[in-house]
Amino acid sequence: MLIAAFVFLFASWGSAGVMAQSSGEVSATQRSEPNSITLSYTHDRFDQIFDPWNTGYVQLSRQTPYGSALARVNMGSRFETTGYQPQIDFYPSLVDGMYGYLNAGYSNSSIFPQYRFGAELFKSLPRAFEVSAGFRHLRFSESNVTILTGSLTKYIGNYLFTARPYVTPNDLGVSSSLTLIARKYFSTADNYITMRGGFGFSPEERTFQLNVNEEIFLLQSSYIGIDGYKEVWSNVLLFASVDGTRQEIWFDPGEFFFRITLNTGLILRF
């Protein structure tokens, strides 16, 4: 099979830890209620070649004395194939000012990695800075890819700014990409709007695609997006996002298509 990677740096809850704690993950660590259920749906449309993609997930989160634990089932439908991928995420509290991120997942579907693993360490610094370093590993039946990543975050009043690079070693050398995030918080940590953009090569397994050969392609892409979270009732949050991506076509290098990605969902806390 051919697995082609596109840039889809989704800075909202997204796949555990492809980006510095995505907004849904931040929410999981900040809220006071010990449990939550998240339902999410994403729709991708293309200006040429591809039929629409539909993906979603159901997630259960629990705050424990040792950190936040999450169990998720990802669901996807694309290329006339429907698949599922269960995964677990854990954000252990280590020492004051330091916490971690651990992830593992499995799928027997061709539209998801067979195995996925990830780990990252986050450390608070003086002057409202935070840094992190870690990796993501995606394994398919005949191929695999390891992505090195980290982040630098700065808090200024009610604003958050993050830069996150991704470095992917491969047989031809090293591919890289960069994501930039700016977030404005409102009345609480659960009410905010985020602007984000990125360029480079894919760091995110959600856009790996199935075809007929056993190779991994990392293709040039750029994107911009916006998302928002809003507490609409006590313990009920709604979120939505829109992203636009310009992506190189893996079977026609130098040519690009455009994709628009729409996402919405809700969080029930209890």
N, C-alpha and C positions, 0 to 999 in steps of 0.2 A: 504494500500500500504506500501511497505517497502522502506524507503528512506535511502540509504547508502551513506555516505560521504567519499570522497577520497581527498587526498591532491593534489590540483592543484593550487599552489601559483603563479599566473601569474603576474609577476612584470612589465608588459608592459600594458599600458592603462587599460586593463582588466576591471572586474566588478568594478563599482565605489567603490572605497575605500575598497576593501578587503585588499589592501596593502597600505602602506603609499603612498600617491599620486603616482599612477602608471604613467609610462612615458607619456602616452597620456594625462593624467590629468595635469601633470606638464606642458606639452606643452600648454595646454589650458589656463593656468594662465600666461604664460610667453610671448606668442607671442603678437605682436603689432596690428595685424589685428583684427578687432572686431568680425569676424565671421569665422567659418570653418565647413566643412563637412568631416566626416570620414567614410570610408567603410572598413570593416574588415571581413576576413574569416579565420576559424580555422578548421583543420582536425586532428582527433585523430585516431591512429591505435594501435591495441593491438596484443600481441603475442599469445593470446589464448582467447577462450570463446566468446568475444564480437565482433560484427560487427563494422566497423568504425563509428565514430560520425562526424557530420558536424554542425558547428555553425557559426554565424556571427552577425554583427550588422551594423546599419546605425545610425550615430550620427550627430546632429546639435549642434554647440557650439556658444555661443555669450558672448563677454566680455562686461559687463555692469558697470556703475559707482559704483555698489554695490558688484561686484564680478563676477566670471565666472558662467554662467548657461548652462547646457547641457540637451538635450532631446535625448533619444536613444530608438531604438527598437531592442531588442535582438531576434534572430531567432535560432532555434535549431532543429535538426533531429537526433534522436537516439531511439533505441528500437522500430523501425517501427512507431514512432510517431513524428509529426512535430508540433512545438509550437512557440508562440511569447510572448514576455514580454516587454511592454513599461516601461520606467523608466525615472526619472528626477534626476539631480544632481545639487547642487548649492554650490559654494565655496565663502561664504560671507566674505568680508574684514571687520574686526571688529575694531581693533585699530592698531596702528603702531606695527609691529612685531607679529601680531596675526590674524589668519583667521580660518574659520570653514569649515566643510564638512557636507552636508545634502543630503540624498538619499531616494527615495521612488519609488516602482515599484509594478506592478500588472500583474498577468497572470491567465487565466483560463485553461492553459495547464498543464498536469501532469508532464512534464519534467522540469518545472520551479516552484519556490515557488509561492504560490498564492499571498502572499504579501511579500515585503521586505522593511525594513527600516534601516537607518543607520545615525549616527552622530559622528563627531569627532572634536576636538579642537586642533589646531596647534599653537605652540609658539616658536619664535626664542629666542635663548639664546646667551650670550656672547661667544666668541671664536669659532664662526661659528657652533654652535650646534643648533639643533631643536628637540623639543619633542612634542608628541601628545598623546591623550587618547580618546577612543571612544568605540562604540559598533556597531554590525550588528545584525539585527533580521530577521529571515526567518520563515515565517508561511505557512504551508501546510494545506490541508483540515482537517486533524486530528492530526497533529503534528506541533511542532515549535521548533526552536533552537535559542538561543541568544549567540553571540560570543563577548567577551570582547577583545579589542585590543589596541595597542598603538605603538609608534615608538620612536627610538632614532637615529637621523641623524647627521652626521659630514661631513662638507665640508672642503677639503684640496686641495687648488689650483683648478685644473680642475677635481677633483675627488669627488665623493659622496659615503658615506658608510652608510648603514641603517640596523638596526636590528629591527625586528617587531615580537613580540610574539602574539599568539592567545590563549585565555583561554575560554573553552566551558564547563560551568556547565551542568551536566546531572544527571540522576537518580542514576548512579553508582559512582558519585563523580565529578571530574574535569579532562577534557582532555586538552592537550596543544600542541602547535606546535610553531616552530620558523622559520622565513624567514630571510636570510641574503642577502644583495644586495650591489654590488660594481659597480659604473658607472664611465666611463671616458668621459668627454665632449671634443669636438674638436673645430672647428672654431666658432660655436655658440651654444646656448642652445638647438637648434633643431637637432644637429648632435652629436650623442653619441652611445656608445655601453655599454651594461649592462650584467654582470654576476650575477647569482643568484642561491641560493640553499635553501632547506628547509627540515625539517623532523618533524614528530609528527603526529597530527591528523588534519583532514580537517577543514580549516576556510573558505571554499569558496563554494558557493551554486551551481556553475556551474557543479560540479561533483556529486551532489545528484542524485540518480537514483531511478527509479520506479520499484516496483515489486508487491508483493501480500499481504503483511501484513502491519500493521500500526505501525512501529517501526523506530527509528533512530539509526543507527550504525555509530560510529566514528572509523575509521580503520587506522591502522598504515601505514605510507607511507613516502617515501623520494624522492627527485627530485633534478635535476640540469638543468639549462637552460641558454640561451644566447639570447639577442635581440639587434637590432640596428635600429636607426632612421637616415635618411639621407635626406637633402633637395636637390632634384635633379633639380628642376627648381624654379624660383621665385614663392613663395607661394605654392609649391607642395612638399610634403614630402612622402617618402615611408618608410615602416617599415616591419620587418620580425623577426621571432623568432623560436627557436626550443627548446623543453623541453623533457627530459626523466624522467619518473616516475616509481618507483617500488612500487606497491600497493598491500596491503593485500586483499584477496578475501573475501567479506562479508559472503558468504555462506559456506566458507571453511577456518576458521580462522587458521592462521599459514602458509598458502600457499599464494604465491604472483604471480601477473602477471606484465608484463612490458608494458608501454604505451609510445608512442612517439607522441608529439603534435607539429604540424606545423602551423604557423600563418603568414599571410601577409595582407597588406592593404595600403591604401593611405589616406592622408589628403590634402584637398583643402582649402586654406585660401583666404578670400576675405573681 
